[in-house]
Amino acid sequence: MFVSIEEGRQRILDAVAPVETEQIPLGMAYGRILAMDVIAEDDVPAFDRSPLDGYAFRAEDVKTAGKETPVILKVIDYIPAGDVSHAPVTEGTAVRLMTGAPIPEGADCVCKYEETEFTDTEVKIFQPGKSGDNIIRRGEDVVKGTALAESGTVIDAGLMGTLAGQNIESPKVYKQITAGIIATGSELVPVGQTPGPGMIIDTNEYTLTGAMERLGFLVRRYGIVDDTEEAIADVLEKALAECELVLITGGASVGDFDVTPAAMEEIGIKLLFQGIDMKPGKACEYGVRDGKLICGLSGHPSSSLTNLLLVGLAGIRKMSGIKDYLPKAIDLEVDSEFTKTSKNDRVVRGTLVIEDGVAKIRMPKGQGNVMISSTIGSDLVAVIPGGSGPLQKGAKIKGYLV
């Protein structure tokens, strides 16, 4: 009994949990999944500072300054970045300071040095200033106690810098998943070998490698395995000993040589379901053992990738620790006529385009089970409900960002 896309996805989500955590050096954290809530323990910046090279003084002292009537202030100190003031600013005085230097006591205004005339002992100010001009206030970026990031957040450049600003040297992250990739089929030959009559170059191994590495996973490829229950069971055991996730393509249908489901059950994998009510990607079987997910996918290149993106990916993202693991839905218009019909939900691939403020899906013409080239550059999958007739340009469908 085939299950719907939503039911299949939910069965996987109910069966998996995030992997274990570890602490790693901050410099290695880009792209990893945060496994801790981050609450600011310090203000950032920790003191009022200057955003530029210039002079700090009291705004009150320069309120009469003009182009022809500059105010002359006595320079009493110099503060490079990393140093502090050695004398407070008082009436009629100024302190020269560099970008990033603390604002000296008594000063409430900074003027760019290029807008002044100066010597070692005095500076001329040619325009009035307001209290707070050119001053970065303490806590302007982050106030102590602020919630900065939640567990399950992907660490990007901004979060790396924020963690550094909180002096977090070794953030806790979810461990990197190792994904094992297996291709089955006696008709397959490896890349680099010339296929003989009736033989096919194995592309799934590399398509799925790319899909997993895009998620930041480590990948182990187990090559091509014969279409026998024993051979498939043996390589599955090996992969499960070394990986948290296994993707196996081929043998997912009901033909005489489609023995992957039997091999999975033979080694104690609990099948969650077999077959999804969708096209392409109908043939599949998903299972779990010891908290590890096994995705049995079609041998057809496009079918396997489509099924993985729409059905399996949410569970895989949940395993990785990502908080927002569900696919992001988006309402779309089709930007050209789609003439095919299907009694099942039909999944199409395409590229997101925005025209006149409207989100549209641009679909390549080749949408067949084996047309992997049509997925190049695709960032969307969309579902045309079963029973729909041909779609006219402008018809509305639901898509998912992948």
C-alpha positions as a Python dict, from the first residue, in 0.01 Angstrom:
ca = {
    (1, 'M'): (0, 0, 0),
    (2, 'F'): (161, 324, -112),
    (3, 'V'): (159, 612, 135),
    (4, 'S'): (125, 981, 59),
    (5, 'I'): (424, 1214, 47),
    (6, 'E'): (320, 1373, 378),
    (7, 'E'): (261, 1040, 555),
    (8, 'G'): (590, 894, 436),
    (9, 'R'): (778, 1205, 549),
    (10, 'Q'): (606, 1196, 889),
    (11, 'R'): (683, 826, 944),
    (12, 'I'): (1049, 902, 890),
    (13, 'L'): (1039, 1204, 1122),
    (14, 'D'): (875, 997, 1396),
    (15, 'A'): (1145, 730, 1368),
    (16, 'V'): (1462, 942, 1384),
    (17, 'A'): (1632, 1169, 1636),
    (18, 'P'): (1931, 1405, 1623),
    (19, 'V'): (2277, 1254, 1641),
    (20, 'E'): (2513, 1304, 1936),
    (21, 'T'): (2695, 1629, 2006),
    (22, 'E'): (3057, 1734, 2040),
    (23, 'Q'): (3262, 2045, 2105),
    (24, 'I'): (3489, 2173, 1829),
    (25, 'P'): (3720, 2472, 1780),
    (26, 'L'): (3529, 2780, 1667),
    (27, 'G'): (3749, 2809, 1358),
    (28, 'M'): (3614, 2475, 1235),
    (29, 'A'): (3247, 2549, 1308),
    (30, 'Y'): (3131, 2705, 979),
    (31, 'G'): (2839, 2508, 836),
    (32, 'R'): (2798, 2291, 1145),
    (33, 'I'): (2475, 2272, 1345),
    (34, 'L'): (2476, 2449, 1680),
    (35, 'A'): (2378, 2221, 1970),
    (36, 'M'): (2341, 2488, 2239),
    (37, 'D'): (2137, 2798, 2304),
    (38, 'V'): (2356, 3108, 2305),
    (39, 'I'): (2269, 3383, 2554),
    (40, 'A'): (2488, 3693, 2556),
    (41, 'E'): (2705, 3703, 2867),
    (42, 'D'): (2863, 4036, 2775),
    (43, 'D'): (2771, 4359, 2600),
    (44, 'V'): (2917, 4397, 2252),
    (45, 'P'): (3099, 4627, 2224),
    (46, 'A'): (3203, 4622, 2589),
    (47, 'F'): (3266, 5000, 2600),
    (48, 'D'): (3182, 5317, 2409),
    (49, 'R'): (3427, 5342, 2121),
    (50, 'S'): (3514, 5542, 1813),
    (51, 'P'): (3424, 5411, 1465),
    (52, 'L'): (3693, 5627, 1303),
    (53, 'D'): (4022, 5812, 1345),
    (54, 'G'): (3953, 6156, 1490),
    (55, 'Y'): (3925, 6374, 1796),
    (56, 'A'): (3699, 6332, 2098),
    (57, 'F'): (3573, 6635, 2289),
    (58, 'R'): (3267, 6788, 2453),
    (59, 'A'): (2991, 6886, 2210),
    (60, 'E'): (2920, 7184, 2434),
    (61, 'D'): (3263, 7327, 2356),
    (62, 'V'): (3213, 7346, 1976),
    (63, 'K'): (2855, 7471, 1948),
    (64, 'T'): (2976, 7800, 1800),
    (65, 'A'): (3223, 7643, 1555),
    (66, 'G'): (3200, 7750, 1192),
    (67, 'K'): (3399, 7744, 872),
    (68, 'E'): (3530, 8094, 931),
    (69, 'T'): (3520, 8075, 1309),
    (70, 'P'): (3680, 7746, 1414),
    (71, 'V'): (3701, 7646, 1778),
    (72, 'I'): (4054, 7562, 1893),
    (73, 'L'): (4088, 7281, 2148),
    (74, 'K'): (4397, 7174, 2337),
    (75, 'V'): (4507, 6815, 2259),
    (76, 'I'): (4584, 6644, 2590),
    (77, 'D'): (4617, 6276, 2498),
    (78, 'Y'): (4641, 6020, 2221),
    (79, 'I'): (4461, 5681, 2235),
    (80, 'P'): (4555, 5409, 1986),
    (81, 'A'): (4321, 5109, 1952),
    (82, 'G'): (4382, 4872, 2239),
    (83, 'D'): (4475, 5148, 2483),
    (84, 'V'): (4272, 5365, 2719),
    (85, 'S'): (4263, 5734, 2797),
    (86, 'H'): (4516, 5866, 3046),
    (87, 'A'): (4339, 6198, 3102),
    (88, 'P'): (3971, 6296, 3113),
    (89, 'V'): (3838, 6545, 2862),
    (90, 'T'): (3750, 6875, 3025),
    (91, 'E'): (3635, 7213, 2898),
    (92, 'G'): (3844, 7331, 2602),
    (93, 'T'): (4034, 7002, 2556),
    (94, 'A'): (4031, 6714, 2309),
    (95, 'V'): (4187, 6370, 2278),
    (96, 'R'): (4315, 6226, 1954),
    (97, 'L'): (4204, 5865, 1907),
    (98, 'M'): (4213, 5586, 1650),
    (99, 'T'): (3939, 5362, 1514),
    (100, 'G'): (3817, 5125, 1786),
    (101, 'A'): (3966, 5323, 2073),
    (102, 'P'): (3757, 5383, 2387),
    (103, 'I'): (3583, 5718, 2423),
    (104, 'P'): (3768, 5905, 2698),
    (105, 'E'): (3590, 6013, 3013),
    (106, 'G'): (3417, 6348, 2972),
    (107, 'A'): (3390, 6335, 2590),
    (108, 'D'): (3056, 6292, 2417),
    (109, 'C'): (3138, 6367, 2053),
    (110, 'V'): (3397, 6260, 1791),
    (111, 'C'): (3499, 6447, 1475),
    (112, 'K'): (3683, 6289, 1180),
    (113, 'Y'): (4045, 6399, 1169),
    (114, 'E'): (4013, 6489, 798),
    (115, 'E'): (3749, 6749, 889),
    (116, 'T'): (3991, 6926, 1123),
    (117, 'E'): (4322, 7111, 1118),
    (118, 'F'): (4563, 6999, 1384),
    (119, 'T'): (4909, 7005, 1531),
    (120, 'D'): (5057, 6792, 1804),
    (121, 'T'): (4914, 7028, 2066),
    (122, 'E'): (4586, 7164, 1929),
    (123, 'V'): (4301, 7095, 1690),
    (124, 'K'): (4066, 7328, 1503),
    (125, 'I'): (3699, 7222, 1477),
    (126, 'F'): (3503, 7386, 1193),
    (127, 'Q'): (3147, 7270, 1264),
    (128, 'P'): (2924, 7210, 1565),
    (129, 'G'): (2881, 6859, 1695),
    (130, 'K'): (2599, 6684, 1880),
    (131, 'S'): (2631, 6462, 2183),
    (132, 'G'): (2671, 6104, 2055),
    (133, 'D'): (2812, 6194, 1712),
    (134, 'N'): (3046, 5922, 1581),
    (135, 'I'): (3028, 5714, 1898),
    (136, 'I'): (2951, 5341, 1899),
    (137, 'R'): (2776, 5282, 2229),
    (138, 'R'): (2838, 4994, 2464),
    (139, 'G'): (2595, 4711, 2382),
    (140, 'E'): (2501, 4867, 2046),
    (141, 'D'): (2547, 4529, 1877),
    (142, 'V'): (2455, 4291, 2160),
    (143, 'V'): (2313, 4357, 2506),
    (144, 'K'): (2401, 4118, 2785),
    (145, 'G'): (2121, 3864, 2836),
    (146, 'T'): (2002, 3871, 2476),
    (147, 'A'): (1913, 3534, 2316),
    (148, 'L'): (2149, 3521, 2017),
    (149, 'A'): (2095, 3176, 1865),
    (150, 'E'): (1900, 2858, 1931),
    (151, 'S'): (2018, 2501, 1922),
    (152, 'G'): (1965, 2368, 1571),
    (153, 'T'): (2087, 2682, 1396),
    (154, 'V'): (2328, 2640, 1106),
    (155, 'I'): (2648, 2825, 1190),
    (156, 'D'): (2707, 3088, 922),
    (157, 'A'): (2959, 3370, 906),
    (158, 'G'): (2747, 3602, 1121),
    (159, 'L'): (2698, 3340, 1391),
    (160, 'M'): (3069, 3255, 1392),
    (161, 'G'): (3148, 3621, 1455),
    (162, 'T'): (2879, 3644, 1720),
    (163, 'L'): (3017, 3340, 1901),
    (164, 'A'): (3362, 3494, 1887),
    (165, 'G'): (3222, 3817, 2032),
    (166, 'Q'): (3096, 3615, 2329),
    (167, 'N'): (3441, 3456, 2366),
    (168, 'I'): (3304, 3107, 2294),
    (169, 'E'): (3616, 2921, 2191),
    (170, 'S'): (3464, 2572, 2148),
    (171, 'P'): (3091, 2571, 2067),
    (172, 'K'): (2886, 2255, 2112),
    (173, 'V'): (2762, 2121, 1779),
    (174, 'Y'): (2592, 1812, 1646),
    (175, 'K'): (2833, 1555, 1510),
    (176, 'Q'): (2872, 1537, 1135),
    (177, 'I'): (2665, 1260, 986),
    (178, 'T'): (2847, 1007, 774),
    (179, 'A'): (2628, 901, 481),
    (180, 'G'): (2696, 569, 313),
    (181, 'I'): (2603, 544, -55),
    (182, 'I'): (2541, 212, -227),
    (183, 'A'): (2439, 147, -587),
    (184, 'T'): (2289, -189, -684),
    (185, 'G'): (2249, -330, -1032),
    (186, 'S'): (2438, -580, -1243),
    (187, 'E'): (2393, -347, -1539),
    (188, 'L'): (2602, -69, -1381),
    (189, 'V'): (2964, 15, -1452),
    (190, 'P'): (3174, 267, -1257),
    (191, 'V'): (3264, 610, -1391),
    (192, 'G'): (3575, 584, -1605),
    (193, 'Q'): (3488, 247, -1753),
    (194, 'T'): (3344, 215, -2103),
    (195, 'P'): (3000, 53, -2079),
    (196, 'G'): (2936, -253, -2292),
    (197, 'P'): (2609, -339, -2465),
    (198, 'G'): (2317, -296, -2227),
    (199, 'M'): (2536, -148, -1953),
    (200, 'I'): (2488, 189, -1780),
    (201, 'I'): (2734, 423, -1610),
    (202, 'D'): (2655, 462, -1240),
    (203, 'T'): (2547, 823, -1185),
    (204, 'N'): (2345, 783, -864),
    (205, 'E'): (2659, 741, -656),
    (206, 'Y'): (2774, 1092, -747),
    (207, 'T'): (2434, 1262, -754),
    (208, 'L'): (2371, 1148, -397),
    (209, 'T'): (2726, 1233, -293),
    (210, 'G'): (2660, 1591, -400),
    (211, 'A'): (2325, 1599, -219),
    (212, 'M'): (2487, 1480, 105),
    (213, 'E'): (2796, 1700, 87),
    (214, 'R'): (2571, 2001, 31),
    (215, 'L'): (2429, 1926, 377),
    (216, 'G'): (2779, 1921, 523),
    (217, 'F'): (2785, 1543, 567),
    (218, 'L'): (3082, 1312, 532),
    (219, 'V'): (3036, 1050, 260),
    (220, 'R'): (3147, 690, 221),
    (221, 'R'): (3083, 531, -118),
    (222, 'Y'): (3052, 154, -127),
    (223, 'G'): (3050, 115, -504),
    (224, 'I'): (2829, -110, -713),
    (225, 'V'): (2672, -424, -562),
    (226, 'D'): (2516, -717, -746),
    (227, 'D'): (2138, -762, -742),
    (228, 'T'): (2137, -1044, -488),
    (229, 'E'): (1987, -1043, -142),
    (230, 'E'): (2308, -1175, 13),
    (231, 'A'): (2536, -918, -152),
    (232, 'I'): (2307, -629, -62),
    (233, 'A'): (2266, -749, 298),
    (234, 'D'): (2644, -777, 337),
    (235, 'V'): (2718, -425, 214),
    (236, 'L'): (2430, -282, 418),
    (237, 'E'): (2582, -436, 733),
    (238, 'K'): (2917, -283, 651),
    (239, 'A'): (2768, 58, 583),
    (240, 'L'): (2558, 53, 901),
    (241, 'A'): (2869, -23, 1106),
    (242, 'E'): (3038, 289, 969),
    (243, 'C'): (2757, 538, 897),
    (244, 'E'): (2455, 701, 1061),
    (245, 'L'): (2269, 721, 730),
    (246, 'V'): (2264, 487, 432),
    (247, 'L'): (2133, 565, 83),
    (248, 'I'): (2092, 266, -146),
    (249, 'T'): (1964, 290, -502),
    (250, 'G'): (1814, 19, -720),
    (251, 'G'): (1610, -289, -638),
    (252, 'A'): (1333, -79, -484),
    (253, 'S'): (1046, -198, -705),
    (254, 'V'): (871, -536, -728),
    (255, 'G'): (1059, -711, -1008),
    (256, 'D'): (1241, -1044, -982),
    (257, 'F'): (1571, -867, -912),
    (258, 'D'): (1429, -603, -678),
    (259, 'V'): (1553, -762, -356),
    (260, 'T'): (1660, -458, -154),
    (261, 'P'): (1354, -465, 80),
    (262, 'A'): (1413, -833, 158),
    (263, 'A'): (1783, -769, 223),
    (264, 'M'): (1693, -484, 458),
    (265, 'E'): (1454, -701, 658),
    (266, 'E'): (1702, -989, 664),
    (267, 'I'): (1948, -780, 870),
    (268, 'G'): (1689, -643, 1110),
    (269, 'I'): (1601, -314, 945),
    (270, 'K'): (1246, -212, 1036),
    (271, 'L'): (1067, -98, 722),
    (272, 'L'): (867, 221, 773),
    (273, 'F'): (692, 199, 437),
    (274, 'Q'): (738, 82, 77),
    (275, 'G'): (633, 307, -205),
    (276, 'I'): (511, 666, -221),
    (277, 'D'): (205, 784, -410),
    (278, 'M'): (401, 1018, -637),
    (279, 'K'): (563, 1028, -977),
    (280, 'P'): (856, 1021, -1029),
    (281, 'G'): (996, 857, -717),
    (282, 'K'): (721, 605, -641),
    (283, 'A'): (955, 309, -589),
    (284, 'C'): (1128, 333, -252),
    (285, 'E'): (1157, 178, 90),
    (286, 'Y'): (1267, 354, 406),
    (287, 'G'): (1374, 181, 724),
    (288, 'V'): (1554, 225, 1055),
    (289, 'R'): (1787, 19, 1269),
    (290, 'D'): (1949, 130, 1594),
    (291, 'G'): (1848, 490, 1528),
    (292, 'K'): (2007, 489, 1181),
    (293, 'L'): (1805, 571, 871),
    (294, 'I'): (1819, 362, 555),
    (295, 'C'): (1678, 520, 239),
    (296, 'G'): (1608, 266, -34),
    (297, 'L'): (1564, 466, -354),
    (298, 'S'): (1488, 396, -716),
    (299, 'G'): (1769, 316, -953),
    (300, 'H'): (1637, 580, -1194),
    (301, 'P'): (1857, 886, -1130),
    (302, 'S'): (1593, 1156, -1131),
    (303, 'S'): (1343, 943, -937),
    (304, 'S'): (1589, 872, -659),
    (305, 'L'): (1688, 1236, -616),
    (306, 'T'): (1329, 1364, -634),
    (307, 'N'): (1212, 1116, -372),
    (308, 'L'): (1504, 1196, -144),
    (309, 'L'): (1446, 1572, -161),
    (310, 'L'): (1071, 1561, -107),
    (311, 'V'): (1031, 1262, 127),
    (312, 'G'): (1358, 1174, 299),
    (313, 'L'): (1532, 1509, 336),
    (314, 'A'): (1325, 1636, 631),
    (315, 'G'): (1415, 1330, 839),
    (316, 'I'): (1778, 1352, 737),
    (317, 'R'): (1789, 1719, 838),
    (318, 'K'): (1627, 1631, 1172),
    (319, 'M'): (1898, 1371, 1231),
    (320, 'S'): (2164, 1633, 1162),
    (321, 'G'): (2024, 1852, 1441),
    (322, 'I'): (1874, 2127, 1224),
    (323, 'K'): (1583, 2292, 1406),
    (324, 'D'): (1386, 2392, 1096),
    (325, 'Y'): (1401, 2054, 927),
    (326, 'L'): (1072, 2065, 734),
    (327, 'P'): (1089, 2171, 369),
    (328, 'K'): (1002, 2537, 321),
    (329, 'A'): (675, 2558, 127),
    (330, 'I'): (611, 2834, -123),
    (331, 'D'): (311, 2918, -341),
    (332, 'L'): (409, 2930, -708),
    (333, 'E'): (279, 3000, -1054),
    (334, 'V'): (399, 2789, -1345),
    (335, 'D'): (571, 3008, -1602),
    (336, 'S'): (485, 2783, -1899),
    (337, 'E'): (223, 2526, -1990),
    (338, 'F'): (264, 2176, -1844),
    (339, 'T'): (85, 1926, -2065),
    (340, 'K'): (123, 1596, -1877),
    (341, 'T'): (-147, 1439, -1661),
    (342, 'S'): (-115, 1182, -1385),
    (343, 'K'): (-347, 994, -1152),
    (344, 'N'): (-79, 1023, -882),
    (345, 'D'): (78, 1334, -735),
    (346, 'R'): (333, 1444, -993),
    (347, 'V'): (654, 1605, -875),
    (348, 'V'): (831, 1850, -1104),
    (349, 'R'): (1168, 2014, -1063),
    (350, 'G'): (1256, 2368, -1151),
    (351, 'T'): (1411, 2701, -1068),
    (352, 'L'): (1259, 2981, -863),
    (353, 'V'): (1212, 3308, -1051),
    (354, 'I'): (1050, 3628, -926),
    (355, 'E'): (867, 3834, -1187),
    (356, 'D'): (660, 4142, -1097),
    (357, 'G'): (665, 4031, -735),
    (358, 'V'): (524, 3685, -817),
    (359, 'A'): (712, 3363, -734),
    (360, 'K'): (719, 3130, -1033),
    (361, 'I'): (867, 2793, -1116),
    (362, 'R'): (1063, 2763, -1438),
    (363, 'M'): (1059, 2397, -1539),
    (364, 'P'): (1300, 2229, -1776),
    (365, 'K'): (1127, 2025, -2045),
    (366, 'G'): (1287, 1696, -1942),
    (367, 'Q'): (1107, 1571, -1628),
    (368, 'G'): (1138, 1195, -1678),
    (369, 'N'): (1260, 934, -1430),
    (370, 'V'): (1607, 911, -1582),
    (371, 'M'): (1664, 1275, -1677),
    (372, 'I'): (1919, 1377, -1417),
    (373, 'S'): (2048, 1662, -1634),
    (374, 'S'): (1717, 1842, -1584),
    (375, 'T'): (1801, 1884, -1216),
    (376, 'I'): (2105, 2103, -1289),
    (377, 'G'): (2058, 2430, -1104),
    (378, 'S'): (1717, 2330, -968),
    (379, 'D'): (1627, 2481, -632),
    (380, 'L'): (1259, 2381, -621),
    (381, 'V'): (1041, 2076, -633),
    (382, 'A'): (669, 2130, -680),
    (383, 'V'): (371, 1898, -649),
    (384, 'I'): (94, 1880, -906),
    (385, 'P'): (-198, 1705, -727),
    (386, 'G'): (-308, 1370, -864),
    (387, 'G'): (-597, 1391, -1107),
    (388, 'S'): (-497, 1734, -1233),
    (389, 'G'): (-524, 1796, -1602),
    (390, 'P'): (-267, 1990, -1807),
    (391, 'L'): (-165, 2315, -1636),
    (392, 'Q'): (-188, 2644, -1819),
    (393, 'K'): (72, 2915, -1778),
    (394, 'G'): (-2, 3102, -1455),
    (395, 'A'): (-163, 2805, -1280),
    (396, 'K'): (-93, 2793, -907),
    (397, 'I'): (86, 2501, -740),
    (398, 'K'): (270, 2440, -414),
    (399, 'G'): (649, 2411, -419),
    (400, 'Y'): (929, 2340, -175),
    (401, 'L'): (1271, 2498, -156),
    (402, 'V'): (1542, 2231, -162),
}
